[in-house]
Amino acid sequence: MAYFREIYPKLISEKDNNKIIILLGARQVGKTTLLKELQQEIQKEATALYLDLDFLGNYEIISSTENLIAYLKQNDFREGERYYLFLDEIQRFKDILMILKNLYDHYPEIKIYATGASSLDIKNNLKDSLAGRKIIYHVYPLTFKEFLVFKNQGDLAKLLDDKNILIETYLPYLREFLVFGGYPEVALTSDSGRKFTILQSIFDLYFKRDIIGIMKINDIEKLKMCLKIIAADQGQLINHSHIAGEAKSSVREIKEFLEIFSDTYVLFQLAPFFSNKHKEIIKTPKYYFWDNGIRNYFLKNFQDINSRSDAGFLFEAFVISEVNKQKSPLQNLKFWRSKMQQEVDLIIENQSKLIPIECKFKTFQNSRDYSGIKSFMDKYSAADKGFVASVAKDQEIEAGGKKIAYRNPFNLGKIA
């Protein structure tokens, strides 16, 4: 059974242009499934071929442009006729980007869709080898809306766009999502033990194939310890020296590890907001996991959300990750902390507009919920409205002449 992903219509809309479409993302987030669904749809009206490059038996086929073209001709490719080529897991072959470039330049009738688990080599080479020839799409773990679809709650998913939703209906699913996250296979099973086993399998493969196999890093225990510390301190200002001491590493290594985790879609960085942009570069950032299930896996804590002391942190990470998955390329995400220790969890920079968002996992409202928002809006005139993401009832209030709205956390990516 195919489950709808919000990125799918965008991918299918690319089928008639010549750009190479590359899907980048972590392992097991659904890139292969998307690729096969695209192939099944497109081959209804055109010739298409899927190649799994994780299978080493295909190495000879894609070892050169000549070998690949010869293989395609054995599989119904005729020069001058539209042909679709789907390549899965391109990161395993260092010369593949040059071959894709040759196909794009000399065989414009071949439309290419490709997937890759991002690595520094792929990221850097994409900029050079395929400049002007490719469009990159990022595939993330499920959004909450997609999660509902995977839980066979498509009707509830459709209603998320309604401002007047009955949030109590969604809370059982939100509680599961906050603890186990949105990896597709994890979402599809209801057994908690099985969920843990799936996450363990995903990260065993991540360390074996991506970290050791591709990046040639063998000191896995240091990386695991680094992730455990960040999991425990998620949402706090990053302290490289502290992590280095706990992981028996160096500050330089920890910074390298953080770059790897960010590049392979495990973590993302949230920079501090300053009107002076130079300060944003040198000031201390925060890091969040793309998926709460990953964070809880490294903490070995899958307790129910109602009995956890870190429920607020999980909710904050969920809100920020949801917005990050849905933001446009013109938007930047930041956090704000003043010298007086006033804070706002999330600032959306939308060109000249600023949108402050505070995250509160509770069903009641309190003026302390938005004190940081009000301080931010007093300081920055580009912020004309603030939001509190919560599971309380939607409501708009005015505090000191500032407009502040309580909103459910499910569609905050659309407010900008």
SEZA-881725 format. One record per atom (N, C-alpha, C): residue in three letters; x, y, z. Coordinates in pm, whole numbers, plus 50000, padded with zeros to 5 digits. Layout:
ALAXYZ ...
This chain:
MET500844988050000 MET500005000050000 MET500875012550000 ALA500615021649910 ALA501385034049902 ALA500775044549995 TYR501635051350069 TYR501195061950159 TYR501655075350102 PHE500745084950105 PHE501015097950043 PHE502095105650119 ARG503075110850044 ARG504075120050099 ARG503865133650032 GLU503955144250111 GLU503655157650061 GLU504615162149951 ILE505795156149946 ILE506775159949844 ILE506455153549708 TYR505655143249706 TYR505425135549582 TYR504895144049466 PRO503865152249486 PRO503375160449371 PRO504455169549313 LYS505335174649398 LYS506425183149349 LYS507375175049261 LEU507645162649302 LEU508565154249226 LEU507965150149091 ILE506695146649090 ILE506075142448965 ILE505945154148868 SER505855166348922 SER505735178248836 SER507035181248762 GLU508125174948805 GLU509435177348742 GLU509685168048622 LYS508755159348591 LYS509045148648494 LYS509245153648351 ASP508705165348318 ASP508775169848179 ASP509965179048150 ASN510705183148253 ASN511905191148225 ASN513125182048221 ASN514285187748188 ASN515485179548172 ASN516395179348295 LYS516045186848397 LYS516905187448514 LYS517025173748581 ILE518215170948633 ILE518425158948714 ILE517805161648852 ILE516905153148895 ILE516235154849023 ILE516925145649125 ILE517455151649230 ILE518185143949331 ILE517475145149465 LEU517155133649523 LEU516525133049654 LEU517595129449757 LEU517825138549850 LEU518805136149956 LEU518085134850090 GLY518575126050174 GLY517975124450306 GLY518625113050381 ALA518225111450506 ALA518765100650589 ALA518305087150537 ARG518925076750585 ARG518485063250550 ARG517105060650608 GLN516315053050534 GLN515015047950579 GLN513935058750598 VAL514105070450535 VAL513045080650545 VAL512045079650430 GLY512295070450335 GLY511325068250229 GLY511765072450090 LYS513065074850071 LYS513545079349939 LYS513335068349834 THR513675056049867 THR513525045149772 THR512055042949737 THR511195043449836 THR509755041949811 THR509245052749717 LEU509665065149740 LEU509265076049651 LEU509755073649510 LEU511005069149497 LEU511595066749366 LEU510815056049290 LYS510455045249360 LYS509725034349295 LYS508295038549260 GLU507685046849345 GLU506345051849313 GLU506375060849191 LEU507415069049180 LEU507575077549062 LEU507755069048937 GLN508565058548949 GLN508775049748834 GLN507465043148790 GLN506715038148887 GLN505445031448855 GLN504465040748785 GLU504425053248828 GLU503505062848769 GLU503965066848629 ILE505255069848615 ILE505775075048488 ILE505805064348380 GLN506075051748419 GLN506165041348316 GLN504805037448258 LYS503745043448308 LYS502425041548245 LYS502385048048107 GLU503245058148087 GLU503215065347959 GLU504585066547893 ALA505625061547959 ALA506975062547900 ALA507825050947950 THR508955048747882 THR509865038147922 THR510695042648042 ALA510825033848142 ALA511535037548265 ALA512315025548316 LEU513445028448381 LEU514295017948437 LEU514775022048576 TYR514715012648670 TYR515185014948807 TYR516445006748831 LEU517475013148888 LEU518715006348924 LEU519045008949071 ASP519234998249147 ASP519614999249288 ASP521144998849297 LEU521755010249326 LEU523205010949332 LEU523755006449466 ASP522865002849559 ASP523304996449682 ASP523714981949655 PHE523294977049538 PHE523614963449495 PHE524914964049414 LEU525974958449470 LEU527294959749407 LEU527364953049271 GLY526414944049245 GLY526384937649113 GLY526114947449001 ASN525604959249036 ASN525344969448933 ASN526544978748910 TYR527634976048979 TYR528784985148969 TYR529304986148826 GLU529434974848759 GLU529984974848623 GLU529084982848528 ILE527764982048552 ILE526814989048465 ILE527045004048469 ILE527315009548587 ILE527435024148600 ILE528905028448617 SER529835019748581 SER531245023048597 SER531725033248494 SER530975034848384 SER531325044948283 SER530055048748208 THR530095060248144 THR528955064748065 THR528655054747953 GLU529715049547891 GLU529545040147779 GLU528845027347824 ASN529295022047940 ASN528675009847991 ASN527205011948026 LEU526895023548084 LEU525525026248123 LEU524625027647999 ILE525095034947899 ILE524285036647777 ILE524055023147710 ALA525105014747707 ALA524955001447646 ALA523884993347720 TYR523864994447853 TYR522884987147933 TYR521474992747909 LEU521385005947899 LEU520075012047874 LEU519515007747738 LYS520395006647640 LYS519945002247508 LYS519424987947512 GLN519964979747602 GLN519464966147620 GLN518094966147689 ASN517764977847747 ASN516504979047821 ASN515614989947760 ASP515514989447626 ASP514524997147550 ASP514825011947532 PHE516055016247562 PHE516395030247534 PHE516695031947386 ARG516025041947324 ARG516295045347185 ARG516615060147179 GLU517745063247119 GLU518185077147114 GLU517115085847048 GLY516865097347110 GLY515855106647058 GLY514485104847119 GLU514275093647192 GLU512985091147256 GLU513105092947408 ARG512065098447466 ARG512065101147610 ARG512265088147689 TYR513175088847788 TYR513515077147868 TYR513765081848011 TYR513245074348108 TYR513395078248248 TYR514295068248320 LEU515295073548389 LEU516255065348461 LEU516185068748610 PHE515945058548692 PHE515835060448837 PHE517015053448904 LEU517865061348968 LEU519075056049031 LEU518975057649183 ASP519075046449253 ASP518925046449399 ASP520285044949467 GLU520545053449568 GLU521765052849651 GLU523035056149571 ILE523065067849510 ILE524205071549425 ILE525475074549505 GLN525365076249637 GLN526535080349715 GLN527615069549722 ARG527285057449684 ARG528265046449693 ARG529335047149585 PHE529125055049479 PHE530055055049366 PHE530575069149340 LYS531865070949360 LYS532445084349358 LYS532395090849220 ASP532355082849111 ASP532375088448975 ASP530975090548917 ILE529945087448995 ILE528585087548939 ILE528155101548895 LEU528605111848965 LEU528155125348931 LEU528695129648794 MET529895125548760 MET530435128548627 MET529675121148519 ILE529265108748550 ILE528465101148455 ILE527105107848435 LEU526485112648544 LEU525215119748532 LEU525375132448450 LYS526475139348469 LYS526765151448391 LYS526845148148242 ASN527545137148208 ASN527675133148069 ASN526315129548007 LEU525495122648085 LEU524145119348035 LEU523335131948010 TYR523395141248103 TYR522635153648089 TYR523095161547967 ASP524405162147946 ASP524955170347837 ASP524775163847699 HIS524835150647693 HIS524865143847562 HIS523615135547530 TYR522795133047631 TYR521565125347609 TYR520395132447677 PRO519985143847622 PRO518925151847687 PRO517585144747694 GLU517415134047615 GLU516155126647618 GLU516035117847744 ILE517175115947816 ILE517145107847937 ILE516885116848058 LYS515775114748122 LYS515415121948243 LYS515835113548364 ILE516575119548456 ILE517155112048568 ILE516545116648700 TYR516105106848777 TYR515785108748919 TYR516795100248997 ALA517355105849102 ALA518355098449180 ALA518185101249329 THR518575091549411 THR518545093549555 THR519945091649613 GLY520165097849728 GLY521445096049796 GLY521305099149943 ALA522015091350024 ALA522165094850165 ALA523315104850169 SER523015117050206 SER523975127950189 SER525285125250263 SER526375128950200 SER527695128750262 SER528405141350218 LEU529485144650285 LEU530205156850250 LEU530695156350106 ASP531135144550060 ASP531635143249923 ASP530515146049822 ILE529365139749843 ILE528225141849753 ILE527835156549753 LYS527735162349871 LYS527295176249885 LYS528225185649810 ASN529525183949829 ASN530485192749764 ASN530545190549614 ASN530505177949572 ASN530615174949430 ASN529365178949351 LEU528205178749419 LEU526985183049351 LEU527085197549306 LYS527715205749388 LYS527845219949356 LYS528695221949231 ASP529735213749218 ASP530675215549108 ASP530265207748983 SER530095194648998 SER529875185948882 SER528545188648812 LEU527515191648890 LEU526185192848831 LEU525615206948841 ALA526495216748845 ALA526035230748854 ALA525115234048738 GLY523935239048769 GLY522965242848667 GLY522225231348603 ARG522515219148646 ARG521925207348582 ARG520955199648674 LYS520935203148802 LYS520175194948895 LYS519265203548982 ILE518245197049037 ILE517385202849141 ILE517405193049257 ILE517705198049376 ILE517805189549494 ILE516535190849578 TYR515995179449615 TYR514895178849710 TYR515375171449834 HIS515005176549951 HIS515375170050076 HIS514195161950127 VAL514455149450160 VAL513415140650213 VAL513695138550362 TYR512705141850444 TYR512865141150588 TYR511975130050645 PRO512145126750773 PRO511145118250838 PRO509765124650824 LEU508735116950848 LEU507365121550827 LEU507055134250904 THR506285143250841 THR505655153950916 THR504505147650995 PHE503955155251087 PHE502845149951166 PHE501645146851076 LYS501425155150976 LYS500315152750883 LYS500525139650808 GLU501745137150761 GLU502035124650692 GLU501925112850789 PHE502345114950912 PHE502265104651015 PHE500825099951033 LEU499895109351034 LEU498485105751046 LEU498035096950930 VAL498505100150810 VAL498165091950693 VAL498705077750712 PHE499935076650762 PHE500555063450784 PHE499835055750895 LYS499135062950982 LYS498345056551087 LYS496905054151041 ASN496695055450908 ASN495365053450849 ASN494335063450903 GLN494795075550926 GLN493925086250972 GLN493945097650871 GLY493695094150745 GLY493725104050638 GLY492715115350657 ASP491545112050711 ASP490535122450733 ASP491005132750835 LEU491655127950942 LEU492195137251042 LEU493305145650981 ALA494095139650894 ALA495185147050828 ALA494625158650745 LYS493535155950673 LYS492935166450589 LYS492405177950674 LEU491915174850792 LEU491315185050878 LEU492355193950948 LEU493615190150941 LEU494655198251006 LEU494695212450952 ASP494275214350829 ASP494295227750770 ASP493165236650824 ASP492275230750898 ASP491145238250955 ASP491575244351088 LYS491425257351103 LYS491815264151227 LYS490975259651346 ASN489805254151320 ASN488875250751428 ASN488895235851463 ILE490035229451446 ILE490115215151476 ILE489935212851627 LEU489435201151660 LEU489305197051799 LEU490605190251839 ILE491485197751905 ILE492845192851925 ILE492905180252010 GLU491905178152096 GLU491895166152180 GLU491885153452096 THR491295154251975 THR491245142651885 THR492645138451841 TYR493555148151835 TYR494895145551782 TYR495915141851890 LEU495585144152016 LEU496565142452121 LEU497125128252134 PRO496325117552120 PRO496905104052126 PRO497975101852020 TYR497755107051901 TYR498725105551792 TYR499945114351815 LEU499715126451868 LEU500825135451898 LEU501725129352005 ARG501135123252107 ARG501935117052214 ARG502835106152157 GLU502295098052065 GLU503115087652002 GLU504225093851918 PHE503875104151843 PHE504835110651753 PHE505955117151832 LEU505645123251946 LEU506665129852027 LEU507675119852083 VAL507255107652107 VAL508125097652168 VAL508865089452062 PHE508145084651961 PHE508735075251865 PHE509105081651731 GLY508645093851707 GLY509055100751586 GLY508345096151461 GLY508935099951345 GLY508255098251218 GLY509025090651112 TYR509905081351150 TYR510465072651046 TYR509335063550997 PRO509165062350865 PRO507985055250812 PRO507755041350869 GLU508805033050875 GLU508605019450924 GLU508235019451072 VAL508785028851147 VAL508435030051289 VAL506965033751304 ALA506495043051220 ALA505095047451227 ALA504125036251193 LEU504555027051108 LEU503635016651059 LEU503445005151156 THR504245004551262 THR504054993851361 THR503514999851490 SER502684992351558 SER502094997151684 SER502804991451806 ASP503704981951785 ASP504404975451896 ASP505624983551937 SER505694987852064 SER506774996452112 SER508134989652100 GLY508204976752134 GLY509464969652124 GLY509954968851981 ARG509024966751890 ARG509364966151748 ARG509854979651699 LYS509244990551747 LYS509685003951710 LYS511145005951748 PHE511515002051871 PHE512905003451916 PHE513844995351828 THR513434983051794 THR514274974351711 THR514514980551574 ILE513484986751517 ILE513624993151386 ILE514605004751393 LEU514465013251496 LEU515395024551512 LEU516825019651532 GLN516985008951608 GLN518315003251629 GLN518904998351497 SER518084991851416 SER518544986851286 SER518944998451195 ILE518155009151195 ILE518455020751111 ILE519825026551147 PHE520095027751275 PHE521345034251313 PHE522545024851314 ASP522325011951327 ASP523415002451303 ASP523885003651159 LEU522915004451066 LEU523235005850924 LEU523865019350895 TYR523385029850960 TYR523935043350942 TYR525415043650978 PHE525765038151093 PHE527165038251136 PHE528025029151048 LYS527465017751008 LYS528235008150928 LYS528485013350787 ARG527415018050721 ARG527535021550579 ARG527985035950557 ASP527375045450628 ASP527655059550602 ASP528905064350676 ILE529015060850803 ILE530115066050883 ILE531405058250858 ILE531325044950866 ILE532525036850843 ILE532765034650694 GLY531725030450621 GLY531885026550482 GLY532205038050389 ILE531535049450406 ILE531725060650313 ILE532685071050368 MET532505074750496 MET533335085450552 MET534625080450616 LYS534765067150627 LYS535995060950676 LYS536355065350818 ILE535345067050901 ILE535565070351042 ILE535315057751123 ASN536325053651202 ASN536245040951272 ASN535955042151422 ASP536165053951479 ASP535955055651622 ASP534485058651649 ILE533655048451632 ILE532205050051640 ILE531745053751780 GLU532415048651881 GLU531975051252018 GLU531995066152051 LYS532975073451998 LYS533015087952022 LYS531805094851959 LEU531455090751839 LEU530295096651773 LEU529015093551848 LYS528875081051894 LYS527675077351969 LYS527575085152099 MET528705086752168 MET528705094352292 MET528335108852266 CYS528845114352156 CYS528515128152118 CYS527005129652098 LEU526385120152030 LEU524945120752007 LEU524155119052138 LYS524645110552227 LYS523965108652356 LYS523965121552437 ILE525085128552436 ILE525185141052512 ILE524275151752453 ILE524275152752320 ILE523405162652254 ILE521945159052278 ALA521615146152278 ALA520245141852306 ALA519805146252445 ALA520705144752541 ALA520375148652678 ALA520245163752692 ASP521005171252610 ASP521025185952620 ASP520295192752505 GLN519435185552434 GLN518775191252317 GLN518075204352351 GLY518265214152263 GLY517635227152283 GLY518445236652368 GLN519605231852419 GLN520475240452498 GLN521595245752407 LEU522205256852449 LEU523365261952374 LEU524445251352370 ILE525025249052254 ILE526015238552239 ILE527305242452311 ASN527865232952384 ASN529115235152456 ASN530125224852407 HIS530935228852311 HIS531875219552249 HIS532855213652349 SER533335221852441 SER534315217152538 SER533715206552630 HIS532485208852673 HIS531795199052760 HIS531625185652688 ILE531165186352563 ILE530965173852487 ILE532295166752465 ALA533345174552433 ALA534665168652410 ALA535175161552535 GLY534975167752651 GLY535415161552775 GLY534675148652804 GLU533345148852787 GLU532545136952815 GLU532825125652716 ALA533085129252591 ALA533305119352486 ALA534775115552471 LYS535635121252559 LYS537085118752550 LYS537605121652410 SER537215133252361 SER537575137552227 SER538175151552236 SER538275158252120 SER538785171852115 SER537685181052062 VAL537815193952088 VAL536835203452036 VAL536805202951884 ARG537975201551821 ARG538025200851675 ARG537255188651625 GLU537425177151690 GLU536695165151649 GLU535195166751667 ILE534805172651779 ILE533375174451806 ILE532745183251699 LYS533435193651658 LYS532915202451552 LYS532795194751420 GLU533755185851394 GLU533675177551274 GLU532495167951282 PHE532285162051401 PHE531165152851419 PHE529835160051396 LEU529715171951450 LEU528475179651434 LEU528195182651287 GLU529255185351213 GLU529085187751069 GLU528605175050999 ILE529155163651039 ILE528735150850981 ILE527275147951014 PHE526905149651140 PHE525515146951180 PHE524535156251109 SER524935168651089 SER524075177951018 SER523965174050871 ASP525075170250813 ASP525115167050670 ASP524375154150638 THR524275145150737 THR523595132350714 THR522185132250774 TYR521645144050801 TYR520235145550839 TYR519885139150973 VAL520835138751063 VAL520555134451200 VAL520195146551286 LEU521005157151273 LEU520795169451347 LEU520625181251253 PHE520065192051304 PHE520135204851233 PHE520485215851332 GLN521105226251281 GLN521565237151366 GLN520575248751365 LEU520385254751481 LEU519585266851493 LEU520505277851546 ALA520725287951462 ALA521625298951499 ALA520865309451580 PRO521585317251660 PRO520935328151734 PRO520595339751643 PHE519515346651673 PHE519105358251594 PHE519805370751646 PHE520435377951553 PHE520995391151582 PHE520705400151463 SER520415412751490 SER520285422051378 SER521625424251311 ASN522715422651388 ASN524065422851333 ASN524405408651288 LYS524385406251159 LYS524535392651105 LYS525905386551136 HIS526935394851155 HIS528265389451186 HIS528245382351322 LYS527405387251413 LYS527325381151545 LYS526705367251537 GLU525775365251443 GLU525145352151429 GLU526155341351394 ILE527165345251321 ILE528165335551276 ILE529055331051392 ILE529385340351481 ILE530355337151587 ILE529695332851718 LYS528405335351734 LYS527735331951858 LYS527335317151862 THR527065312251983 THR526825298052003 THR525445293751952 PRO525385283351870 PRO524085278451818 PRO523485267751910 LYS522325262951872 LYS521705251151932 LYS521625240251825 TYR521485227851869 TYR521255216851776 TYR520015209151818 TYR519255204851718 TYR518075196651740 TYR518155184351651 PHE517555173451698 PHE517395161551615 PHE516235163851518 TRP516415159151395 TRP515335160051298 TRP514125151951344 ASP514365141851427 ASP513295132651464 ASP513435129251612 ASN512345130951688 ASN512385127951830 ASN512635113151859 GLY512215104451769 GLY512475090251787 GLY513965087451793 ILE514745094451709 ILE516195092751710 ILE516745097551843 ARG516295109251886 ARG516765114852013 ARG516495105252128 ASN515275099952133 ASN514915090952242 ASN515625077552232 TYR515955073552109 TYR516725061152091 TYR518095062452157 PHE518755073652138 PHE520085075152198 PHE520015077152349 LEU518875081652400 LEU518685082552544 LEU518165069452603 LYS517755060252514 LYS517105047652557 LYS515915050552648 ASN515115060252608 ASN513965064352688 ASN512745065852597 PHE511835056252607 PHE510595056752530 PHE509375056752622 GLN509555062852739 GLN508425064352830 GLN507325072852767 ASP506095070552812 ASP504975078552766 ASP505215093252796 ILE504765101852708 ILE505045116152718 ILE504485122152847 ASN503395116452899 ASN502765121953018 ASN503555119453146 SER504515110353140 SER505305107353260 SER506765111653246 ARG507035120653150 ARG508415124853123 ARG508665138953172 SER509855140953228 SER510255154353272 SER510715162853154 ASP511005156453040 ASP511495163752922 ASP510405165752817 ALA509135164552856 ALA508045165752760 ALA508075179252689 GLY508365189952763 GLY508415203252704 GLY509505204452599 PHE510665198152624 PHE511755198452528 PHE511395190652402 LEU510715179252419 LEU510305171352304 LEU509295178952219 PHE508385186052285 PHE507395193952212 PHE508075205452137 GLU509015212052201 GLU509755222952136 GLU510495217852013 ALA511165206452027 ALA511895200751914 ALA510955196851801 PHE509805191451837 PHE508795187651738 PHE508335199851658 VAL507995210651726 VAL507505222651659 VAL508565228151564 ILE509785229351613 ILE510855235351532 ILE511185226551413 SER511205213351434 SER511475204151324 SER510365204751219 GLU509095205351262 GLU507975206151168 GLU508075218651081 VAL508385229951144 VAL508535242351067 VAL509715241150971 ASN510795235051018 ASN511995233750934 ASN511735224950812 LYS510945214450829 LYS510615205650717 LYS509775212750611 GLN508985222650654 GLN508025228850564 GLN508425242850517 LYS509505248350569 LYS509855262250536 LYS510265263650391 SER510125275750340 SER510535278650203 SER512025282150200 PRO512665281450083 PRO514085285050073 PRO514365299550111 LEU513345308050110 LEU513545322150144 LEU513455324750293 GLN513105314550370 GLN512965316250514 GLN514185310750588 ASN514555317550695 ASN515605312750785 ASN515015311050923 LEU515505301050995 LEU515025298351130 LEU516125301551230 LYS515775308551337 LYS516725312551440 LYS516055310951577 PHE516825312851683 PHE516255314751816 PHE516775327951870 TRP516165332951977 TRP516575345952031 TRP516785344952182 ARG517875350552226 ARG518145351652370 ARG518795365252395 SER518205373052484 SER518725386352513 SER519775385952624 LYS520455396952643 LYS521445397852752 LYS520775396052888 MET519475399152893 MET518705397753017 MET518105383653029 GLN518565374352942 GLN518125360352942 GLN516655358552902 GLN516085368452835 GLN514765366452776 GLN514935358152649 GLU513995348952624 GLU514175339552514 GLU512905338052431 VAL513125334652305 VAL512055330052217 VAL512595317552147 ASP511815306652150 ASP512285293852098 ASP512595294151949 LEU511785301351873 LEU511935301151727 LEU511605314751667 ILE512495319451581 ILE512255331451502 ILE512275327551355 ILE511175330051284 ILE511165327951139 ILE511495341151073 GLU512605341350998 GLU512955352950916 GLU512385350750777 ASN511415358650741 ASN510795357450610 ASN511045370350534 GLN512255371550476 GLN512735383550410 GLN512705395150511 SER511825404850496 SER511845416250587 SER510935414350708 LYS510285402950717 LYS509335400450825 LYS509915390750927 LEU509605393151056 LEU510075384451163 LEU508865378651236 ILE508885365451261 ILE507775359051329 ILE508325351351450 PRO508065356251572 PRO508525349051691 PRO507505338451735 ILE508015326651772 ILE507165315651814 ILE507725309651943 GLU506885308352043 GLU507255301752167 GLU506495288552174 CYS507115278052230 CYS506525264752234 CYS506165261052377 LYS504915257752402 LYS504445254352536 LYS503535242052530 PHE504005231152586 PHE503235218652583 PHE502285218152704 LYS501205225752693 LYS500225226052800 LYS498875230552745 THR497835227752823 THR496475230352777 THR495905243352831 PHE496645250252917 PHE496155262952972 PHE497065274352927 GLN496595286552941 GLN497325298252895 GLN497765306853013 ASN498935313252996 ASN499525321053104 ASN500325332353042 SER500315344153104 SER501035355653048 SER502525353153037 ARG503045343953119 ARG504475340653110 ARG504805333352980 ASP503785327552918 ASP504005320352791 ASP504605329452685 TYR504215342052686 TYR504605350952576 TYR505425363052622 SER506005362552742 SER506815373852788 SER508035376052699 GLY508675365052657 GLY509825366152566 GLY509425371652431 ILE508265367152380 ILE507755372052252 ILE507535387152258 LYS506905391552367 LYS506615405752381 LYS507905413952385 SER508925409152456 SER510215416152462 SER510845416952324 PHE510765405952249 PHE511335405752114 PHE510605415852024 MET509285416152033 MET508495425151948 MET508725439851988 ASP508975442352116 ASP509305455952159 ASP510615460552097 LYS511535451152075 LYS512875454452025 LYS512925454951872 TYR512115446651806 TYR512195445651660 TYR510835448651597 SER510755459751527 SER509485464151469 SER509035455451353 ALA509955447651295 ALA509585438851183 ALA508715427251229 ALA508595425351361 ALA507725414951416 ALA506425421451460 ASP505365419951381 ASP504105426551416 ASP503095416951478 LYS503465403951485 LYS502585394251549 LYS503415382451597 GLY503105377551718 GLY503815366051772 GLY502865354451792 PHE503445342351809 PHE502635330351822 PHE503135321651937 VAL502195315552006 VAL502515305352105 VAL501985292152051 ALA502895282852022 ALA502495269451978 ALA502185261152101 SER500955256252111 SER500565248852230 SER499425239452196 VAL499025231652296 VAL497855223052279 VAL496645229152351 ALA496765242152382 ALA495625249652436 ALA494715253852322 LYS493585259452356 LYS492625263952256 LYS493205275652178 ASP492975275752045 ASP493395287051963 ASP492715299852012 GLN493515310152025 GLN492975322852074 GLN493925334152037 GLU493395345752012 GLU494215357551986 GLU494005367552099 ILE495135373052146 ILE495075382652255 ILE495925394752219 GLU495825405052300 GLU496655416852283 GLU497315419752417 ALA498625421052416 ALA499385423452539 ALA500305435452517 GLY500025446252585 GLY500865458252570 GLY500885463452428 GLY499755462052359 GLY499675466752221 GLY500225457052119 LYS500655445252164 LYS501225435252073 LYS500225423952049 LYS500075419851922 LYS499165408951887 LYS499885395551904 ILE499275386951982 ILE499845373652008 ILE498735363351993 ALA499035352651919 ALA498035342251892 ALA498505328751943 TYR497625321852014 TYR497855307852047 TYR497405299551927 ARG498275290551883 ARG497955282151767 ARG498335267651796 ASN497565258451738 ASN497985244451746 ASN499305242951670 PRO500105232851703 PRO501465232051648 PRO501585225651511 PHE500475222151448 PHE500545213451332 PHE500795220551200 ASN500445233251188 ASN500595240151060 ASN501315253451073 LEU502215254351168 LEU502915267051189 LEU503795270751072 GLY504205260750995 GLY505035263650878 GLY504335272250776 LYS502985273250783 LYS502215280750685 LYS501915295150728 ILE502225298650854 ILE501835311950900 ILE502665322850836 ALA503865319250788 ALA504725329350726 ALA504385331350580 
